[in-house]
Amino acid sequence: MTDQAVDTGGVQLSGHAATEGHFLGRTRELKELRADIERAGLDTISGRKAPRARVLLIAGRPGSGRTALAEELVRRIADRYPDGVLRARLAEPDGTPVPVERAARELLAALDVPAPAGAGEDDLTVLLREALAPRRALLLLDDATGAEQVDALLPDAPQCLLVAVSSGPLTGIADVRPCTLGGLDTKSALELLTRYTGSVRITVDPRSAEALVEACQGEPAALTLAGGWLAARPQAAVADLARQLHAESDEGAPLSRVFGLVHTALPAPAARVLRLLSLAPAGLADPHTASALAGCSVGAARTVLDDLTALGLLRAVDSPLPQYEIPGCLHPLLRAAARTHDRPAELQLARARMLERTVRLLQSCRAVTETDSPQAREKLQNTPRALRFPTPRAAAEWLVARRPALLASARLAVADGELDTLARRLMSQLVRAMVAHLGTQAAAPDLYGVHRLVLDVAERRRLPREKAAALLNLADVDARTGRTAEALVRYRAALDAGRQAGDPYAIGRAMESVGGAHLELGDYERAADWFGRALAQRLARDERADAARLYGRMATAHTYAGHYGEAQRAWRAAAAGHRKSGDVAAHARALSELARVQEYAGRPEDSLRTCEEAVEWAGRAGDTRLQAAVRLRLADTLDRLGDPAAARLHRGEAERILEEEPAEGGTGPEQPDLAADTCEIRSASAEG
């Protein structure tokens, strides 16, 4: 993509007419803002140390150049903040406030600080403040909708600086330094027009050019559209445009009037694409999005997007893939134009086409990773060429680049309420693609949000099976991140939903997970009871392998509770179940755990015999680490029984096995943790 965005004091100029551009005007505002940074705060004046970062506010209506001014200020002072610049946008394109939780997570990601999946707003903001406490960083919070958002993200670090961009004051935050923007000065406004029209058309008729600036009230966004309109019409006089705008001076704000002229002058297909871009998720569009919305080819959509960018109606995004951003100040105008010129049914159809295209791209994104599956390869070959990714790497780059738009697509589809079938398909494919390319752990924060959306749809549509699945997925993440009490509540709700759906898998999975949560909470009696309920279901369905594993989990709960008799019976049942199912390694592990419990119960002779049997079965399984671990346990038992010579022999054999084990692809020569190799599953979230 050859078109580059250029900062102009009010908007990002894009396109061929702006290739020479740089930031324009705002000299006084920049000087005042920099002086505010140096000026002593109220705490300093009173002799107290500043408890929090200083806040600078750049206020102005959309289109006034507030973001461009903030970015220019940040560019000029960034070298004072060695720990970097952090950016977050606090409003959606339609003006909806972004949850503080999401903004904090994005800032933590920029700091490379891991944030637990599913963590709440308070936990994330505390984590953010802790991460910023030792740093000297600069925060730019764009499109803040209120003081509460900014205050929640404000660092407790006086060496940091926070620059906020908003439409109004941030009442409630102490010692805020506001800078309110009006229009550009006439000289800068004329220079902005010159970037598009060339100097001749301005210098030959300076009065008309100044009249045009006056009609636009010096507003950068309006001047940008006016310049784009003139650039597309080399024969048009500046005076003609100025007269048209003055004639409509009573019909709304300058930006609205200029936009109306520009929109009317566009070819009908391009105007329709522009209006439909108001549906683009997160205000981000690419050729596929525009193609699906308008029902045209990808190539034609790309051409229209580039043309709109040259007119200043879109901004090219710095991305490895062609992406475009709809300026926030134009978003309400595009929505209003779409409501006026397009029927609701047409808009809904366009939205459905966009979601369907996104689903197919996600399917292709995942399928390209399944190189070992003939079915996946065949399905990929049958996919239209425009929807295929040439390599897994290209698919991963697309997924990462489009991640904000993909997540926004899911949120918007669920909020729509009329496209739930498409929304469910979209979320299913999004989860699969993220897991395939990023892995479950890395994608967990995003997946947690998607699972919550799935739960919303399932509750709205009364889909108990999907509700149970969403609750189980959410609870698993809660359990993995230490929120065991919250996980337990969700596991119980999943059990109710599973029973309502008559889903035996969800019922069994939920009962076992409830038991695992109680085990983590130290309530061993309840844990054993729930494992027993899950076991009864497995036995009734003749699921022997799962039943054997549950015997082990129940035995573990009894062991922690000190009920060694019940624990021994359960481990024997687990060993017998694994032997019948042919799982030799699991049988050996169950025997080793039985030996452990026998030793706890004060029966060393029985423990010795069971250990010897476990060594034999571990040898049959070829599990060298298990063999070494059991021999070390056997040596300890022999020491207690007064046979140190035999104990030394077994320890020596264990050390020999561990020394040889790395050559066979194992780990280093350290004593293995036998408990980690048993069939015990301490966390319910480990179940898939």
QUILIN-V779793 format. One record per run of one state. SS is the DSSP state (H for helix, E for strand, C for the rest). FROM is the first residue (numbers start at 1). LEN is the number of residues. If there is no record, write none. Layout:
# QUILIN-V779793
[[SS & FROM & LEN] [SS & FROM & LEN]]
This chain:
# QUILIN-V779793
[[C & 1 & 5] [E & 6 & 2] [C & 8 & 4] [E & 12 & 2] [C & 14 & 2] [H & 16 & 3] [C & 19 & 8] [H & 27 & 12] [C & 39 & 3] [H & 42 & 4] [C & 46 & 8] [E & 54 & 6] [C & 60 & 6] [H & 66 & 15] [C & 81 & 4] [E & 85 & 5] [C & 90 & 1] [E & 91 & 1] [C & 92 & 5] [E & 97 & 1] [C & 98 & 2] [H & 100 & 11] [C & 111 & 10] [H & 121 & 13] [C & 134 & 4] [E & 138 & 7] [C & 145 & 2] [H & 147 & 7] [C & 154 & 7] [E & 161 & 6] [C & 167 & 10] [E & 177 & 4] [C & 181 & 5] [H & 186 & 12] [C & 198 & 1] [H & 199 & 5] [C & 204 & 2] [H & 206 & 10] [C & 216 & 4] [H & 220 & 12] [C & 232 & 6] [H & 238 & 10] [C & 248 & 6] [H & 254 & 12] [C & 266 & 2] [H & 268 & 12] [C & 280 & 1] [H & 281 & 3] [E & 284 & 2] [C & 286 & 1] [H & 287 & 8] [C & 295 & 3] [H & 298 & 13] [C & 311 & 4] [E & 315 & 2] [C & 317 & 7] [E & 324 & 2] [C & 326 & 2] [H & 328 & 14] [C & 342 & 2] [H & 344 & 24] [C & 368 & 6] [H & 374 & 8] [C & 382 & 3] [H & 385 & 3] [C & 388 & 4] [H & 392 & 10] [C & 402 & 1] [H & 403 & 14] [C & 417 & 3] [H & 420 & 19] [C & 439 & 1] [H & 440 & 22] [C & 462 & 2] [H & 464 & 17] [C & 481 & 3] [H & 484 & 18] [C & 502 & 2] [H & 504 & 17] [C & 521 & 3] [H & 524 & 17] [C & 541 & 3] [H & 544 & 18] [C & 562 & 2] [H & 564 & 18] [C & 582 & 2] [H & 584 & 17] [C & 601 & 3] [H & 604 & 18] [C & 622 & 2] [H & 624 & 17] [C & 641 & 3] [H & 644 & 21] [C & 665 & 9] [H & 674 & 4] [C & 678 & 6] [H & 684 & 3] [C & 687 & 2]]
